[in-house]
Amino acid sequence: MKPRDELLTLKDAMQLSRGDIRELYKHYANSGMATMMSLINFDKRFVRAKGVSVWDDEGNEYLDFLGGYGALNFGHNHPQITEAVQQAGELPNLLQASLGPLYAALAYNLALVTPDGLCRTFFGNSGAEAVEGALKLARAASRKQKIIYCEGSFHGKTMGALSVTGKNKYRDPFKPLVPGCEPVPFGDADALEAKLKNKDVAAFIIEPIQGEGGVNVPAEGYLKRVQELCNQYEVLLIFDEIQTGFARTGTNFACQREGVTPDVMCLGKSLGGGVIPISAFITTEEIWDKAFGGMDKCTLHTSTFGGNARACAAGIAAIELMIKENLAEEARAKGAYLLQGLKDLQEEYPSLIKEVRGRGLLIGIEFKQMSGGILNKLSGGRLNKLVEEYLAALVAGELMNKYHIITAYTLNNPNVIRLEPPLIVSREQLDRLLYALEDIFKKHSSVWSIILSTGKNMLMK
């Protein structure tokens, strides 16, 4: 479809209708995404956001329990963070022939709030970029090549990050990926040790809690054992705290719960306060100097927009809010309340809910998988495909369209709905979610009832 002759102005874009947006996506952006989102009515036009709430163009209020996949720990459009960005508005946002004051201040603040010993920071723009930098750092500092990662992990979709992401659906179309990357089962310290024994591994990268893997929480003591093994076999330990960081799991960073300090930590998402993209990896002075120390190596890894003034202003304000408002304790207490409420629902509806798990306000609800039998045959196999790929999405659609609560499934386990609201969520808003889920489960006695009720459009495709 050929574009019109006239450019769309900002005013034009702000006035596009829901149908206009869908058509533009289909012809000039991601057509498959547009189709999928419209089938489950996830293509609403939202026009305002504040705190935990967003409003559509018809004036309906929705609670955001997706929270930008962990990027909105402080809520939508937090006034202190948006004000910080505005305060930096007169500074040169990008000026490479200079050392940025806000870059320096944010790097200092991160050294102050992250585990002891982590003190050298590089700023990028996305979580995947932070992972790319951490992998490069590990290879350059160790002079080794092999990287070990976990099955079920998610570290991003750029080539390096994808090479250590444990989902073949996202990997297979782009092979061969970066060589020397090998998986181990998440939570299996013995399997990890078997990979490390030859002392030819540069780094082991792991999420303290797997987010996209289905909110998988490792057994107590696993992360400590991982650190011991990495120290024993001279392997750099990289923690991906892009989703679990900034108070999400009940401590400022998830690794602090067991008192484990990695050699490298990847950060992102809420570092920008939900206002501006910014990411980082932070490491020790010794490791940094081995990889990038001195004038001859200081430009081996750079980023044009990384650490720009406005992004760093948002980061400075976000860290200040995290500490001042003790958001880690807020997440811990509210998460315990929500987790207990969900486990009560699991006891009441065991035919629907397989497991509830999580920590702080990173919680997953896994639904039971069942075979469609004769119904699956009548649908030409589409019913089983719905169960395997879209069951949690259908529940999320029910929550969105009937109860005005926004959620989504986890990318590596589509049978799991993630609950990841801003940490400023209230008890009343948590109760509204619990009531909505209970009402759905009351009305649908089985998985098939949910699918036949909400997945008709998908079955017909």
N, C-alpha and C positions, 0 to 999 in steps of 0.2 A: 504494500500500500504506500503510494507516494505521499510524502508530507504535503501539507498546505504550503502556499508560498509565503505566508506571514509567520513570523516567529511568535510563539506564545510568550507574553509578558508575565511577570510575577503576578500581576493582578489577574490575568487570564487564568493562570494556574490555580490561584486561590479560589476561583469561582467554578472550577470544573465540577461537574456532577459525578455521582457514583458511576453512572454508565459511561461517561466520557473517560474517566480514569481507567475503567476496565478495558475499553477499546484501545486506548493509547498503550496500555501494558501489552495487550495482545499483539499489536502491530509493531511496536517500537521498543519493547522491553522483553520481559519473560512471559511468553504466551502460556506455557504450561503452568507457571505459577498463578497466572490470572485465572485460568480455568479451574485449578484446584481450589483456590481461595473462594471463588464464586460458588462452587458446588456446595461448600459447607457454610456459605453466607458469611465468610470472613473478609469480605471486600467492602465493608461499611466505610462511610466517609466520616472520619473523626476530625473535629474542628477546634477542639480546645482540650487542654490537659492541665491538671494541677494535683500534686500529691499522689494519691492512689487512684484518682478518678480521671476518666476521659469522657468527653461528650461527643455524640454524633451530630450530624447536621439536622436531625429532627428534635434535638434537645434532650435525648435520652442519656442518662449517666450510666457509665460502666465502671466496675472495679477492675483494675489491672493487676491480676495475679500472675502475669507472665513477667512483668517487670524488666522488659528488654533483655531477657536471658541473663539477668543479673547486672545489667548496666544501670538500673534505676534504683539502687539501694536507698537513695535519698529522695525518691519520688520524682514525678514529672515537674520540670521547671522550678526547681527549688529556688526561692528568691535570693538566698545568700550566694548561691553558685552563679546564677545569671547576673547578679550585681557584680560579682568578682570579674566576670568576663567583660562586662561593660567598663569597669574601672581600668582594665588593660587595653581598652579600645584605642587610646591615643598612642600607645607604644607601637614601634614597628613590629608587626606580627611575625614577619620573616626577614631576617637580616643575617645571612651567613658570615658576613665579615665582622662578626662581633660575638662576644660571650653573653648570652641572655641572662639577665638578673632573675627572671622568674624560673627559668630552667635550673639555675643554680640553687635557688631557694627550695624548689620542689624536690630536687635530688637530695638536699640536706634533710628535708622533712621525712622523706621515705627512709633514709638511713636511721632516723630517730624512731620510727614506729614499726619497722620490720625487725625480724629477729637479729640479735647481736651478731656482728661480723659482716652483715650485708651492708655495703656502703658505697658501691660504685654503680651508678644507674645510667642506662641508655634509654631515651624516649623515642617511641615510634607512634604509630597511628591506630593499629588494630591488634587484637590478641594474637592473630596468626603471625603478624610481623614481630611481636615480642618473642614468640616461639622460634621463628626463623633466626633471630639474633642470638637466642640462647644456644641453639644448636651450633651455630657458627662459632660462638665463644667457646663451647666445649671442645670442638675439634681443634681450634687454634691453640687453646691453652694446654690440652692434654697431648697433642701431637698423635692422637689416635682417631680412628674413623667410626668405629661401630657405635650405634645408638640402640639402646633397648627401650621399648615402650610397652604399654599394657593393652591386652585385648579389651575391646569395648571403650577405649579411650577416644577423646575428641580434642584435638589441639589446633584445628583450623584446616582450611582448604587450599592454601597455597602449597607449592610442591614440597617444600621441606616439612611444613607442619602436617600435610597430608600423609607424608611418608611415615609419620609416627602416630597416625590416627587409625584406630582399630575397627574400621567398618568398610568391608569390601565394596559395598554399593558406591561409596564415594571415591574409592581408590582405583578400582579396576579400569575405568575408561581412560585413565591417565598414565598407566604403566608404560614403560618402566619408571618407577619413582626414584628418589635418591637412594643409591645403594648403601648397604651396610646397616639397614634398620631392621631389627628383629623383635617380634612380640613375645611376651610372657603373659600368663593369666594374671589378672588383677587379684591381689590379695595372697598370692602364692610366693612366699619368700624362698622356698626351696627351689622352685623353678627359676627364680631370679639368680640365686647363687650359682646354679648350674651354668647360666649364661656368662657369669662374671669371672669364673675360675681361671680362665686363660689370661686374664689381665690385659685383654686387647680391646676393652670397651671404653669409649670416651665418656659416655654419660648414660644415665637412666632417667627418663622423663616420666613423670606421673602426676595425676591429679589427686590431691588428698581425699577428695570425694569425686567420683565420676559423675559429672552432670549429665551430659548427653548420653552416656552409657545407660542411663535409667536411674540416676541418683543412687549409685552403689557406694555404700559406706564400708570401708575395710574393717576387719576385726581389730579390737584394741591391741596395741602393741606392734601392729604390722609396720607402721611407718618408722617406728624406732628401729625395728629389725632391718628395714631397708637402709636406713642411715648407717647402721653398723656394717652391713655388707658392702656398701659403697666405700666406706672408709677402709675396710679390710682389703678390698681389691683395687683400690686407687681409681675409683670411678666417680665422676662428678654427678651429684644428685640435683636434678632440676625439678622443682615443684611448679606445676602450672596452677597458679592461684587466680587465674583470670576471672573465673566464675565464683570461686569460693572466698575470694578476698574481700577486704573492706567490710568486715563485721558480718558477712552473710551467714556464717555457720555458728555464730555465738562467741567467737573470738575474733580479734581483728583480722587474723589470718588463720586458716584452718590448721596449718602445721603447728601452731602454738598450743593447741589443745594437748598434744603429747610432748611438747617441749622439744620438737625436732627442728633443726635449722638446716635448710638445704644449702648447697653451694651456689645455686642460682635460683631465683624466683621470677616467674613471669606474672605480670600484672596487666590489667586492662579494664574493660567494661566500666565499672563504677569509679575508676580513677578520674574520669572526666565528669563525674557527677551527673551523668545522664544528659549533659548539655553539649559537650564537644568530644569527639573521638581523641583518645590518647591512650597509649600503652607503654609498658616499660619492661625491661628485665634488669634485675639488680643482683650484684654478685660481690665477692670479697675483693679487697685490694690486690691480694696475691694473684687471684685468677684473672682479674682484669688486666693486670700488668703483663702476665704471660701472653695473653691474647692480643691486647691492643695498647700496651704500654709504650711510651716513648714517641717521639715525633715521627719515626719511620713507620709506625703501625697505627697511629691515632686516627687515620682516615680509612682504615680497612672496612669499617662498617659505619655507614652514615644514612641519613634520611632527610629529604628536603623539608617535609612538613613536621617531622618529629620534634617535639618539644617547642612548638611555636608558642608565642606569648599568651594567647588567649586560652589555649589548651592547658598550659601550665597554671594559669590563674584559676581555672576550674579545678585542677588537681589540688592546688593549695587550699582552696575553700572546702573541697570534699574531705580532705584529711582532717581539717580543723573541725568540721561538723561531726565526723566519726568519733573523734575524741571528746569534744565538748558535750555531745548529746549521749555519750556512752551507748552507741548503737549496737555494739556487740552484746551487751546485756539485754537490750530490747529484743534483739533477734533470738537470743537464748530463751528468754521467758515466753515470748509470743510463739516461738517455734515449738516449745514443749507443750503449750496449750493446744496448738493446732494439731500436732502429732497425736496427742491423746484423743482428741475429738475424732480424728480420722481412724484411729485404731478401734475406737468404739463402733464406728460405722463398719469396719471390716468384720468385727465379731457379729454384727447384726446382719450383714449381707455377704456371707462367705462364698456364695455361688458367683458373685460378681468380682469381688476384690481378692486378688491373690496375696498382695503384700503392701504394706505402707512402710516407708523407710525415709530416713533423712536426718538432718541435723540443723538446728537453727531454723531459718526460713528458707531452706533448700530441701524440699520434700517431694517425693514421688509416690504416686498411687499406681501400682501395677495391676492390670485387670487380667482375669483368667482367659486363657485361650482354649477354644473348643472347636471341634470339627463340625462342619455344617451338614454332613450327611446328605440326605435326599435334597434338602434345600440348596446345598452347594451344587449338586448335580443339575438341578433345575435352573440354576443361575449361570451355568456354564463355567463353574469354578470361581466366579467372581466373589462369592460370599466368603470363601476361605481367604481370598486375597484381601478383602476388607478387614477381616480379623487380624491378619498378619501385619498389614501396613497402616490401617486407618482407624482401628477401634478407638484408641484414645482420642484421635482427632474428632471422631463422631461425638464422644462425650464432651469434648471441648466445645464442639459446635452447639450442643444442647445448652451448655452453661452460658455461652455467649448469647444465643438467640432468644432463649426463654428466661434467663435469669440475669443477663447483662453482667456476666463475670468473664473476663478474658483469661484463658489459659492456653497451653499448647502441649503437644507430646514431645518427648525427648528424641533427638535425631537418630541415635543408635538403637533405641528400643521403643518403637512406636506403640507398644502396649502400655507405656507409662505416661501419665499426665504429670507434668512438673507444676509445682506450686512455688512461686518465687516472687512474692509481692515485695514492694518497697518496704524497707525496715521500719518505716513510720506508720505502717498499717495499724489500725485500731482493733481492739477485741471485738467491737461490734461488727466490723467488716469481716473479721475471721468467722464470726458466727453466721454472717450472711452466706459465706461460702459453704460452711458446714450444713446449713439448712438447705441450700440449693442441691448439694450432692445427695443428701438424704431424700429429698423430694424426687430426684431422678431415680434413685434406687428403689424407692417405693413403687414408682410407676412402671418400672421395668424389672421384672423378676429374673431375667436372664440376659446374657450377652446378646442373644439373637433378637430379643425384644428391642434392645437399643439400636441394633443395626437396621432392623426392618423399619423402625420408626424414623431414624435420622439419616440413614444411608441410602434412601431410595434413589436419589439422583446419581449416586456413584454406581449403584447396581445397574442402572440403565445405560451407563457409559460404556 
